[in-house]
């Protein structure tokens, strides 16, 4: 099984040279904060040949922190958004959490117990 991992495309996902693989994982910062970039990203994912596509929000993807439900409704087939949850695919267990220590943007949490509570779920 071949897993392709990318991140930090910041709205430039269509310019990326993505290798073939079975599972594509985008580790966050899909956008520069613009909803139009997220919507285009979801359309782009549908065009890719990978059997499964997974993405996780990044600190620039505030729209996911505010209302991820609306994006869940738009996910292409075999595409998964992970927010403090896991999924089993082809015998692999994959966990995704966008939570980070205080920085800028979305998914920031206080260091210590608050952040640890998310990460202990892994």
Secondary structure, DSSP 8 states (H G I E B T S, - for coil): --EEEE---TT-GGGS-----SEEEE-S--SSS-HHHHHHHHHHHHHS--SEEEE---TT-HHHHHHHHHHHTT--TTEEE-SSEEEEETTEEEEE---EES-SSSSEE-TTHHHHHHHTT-
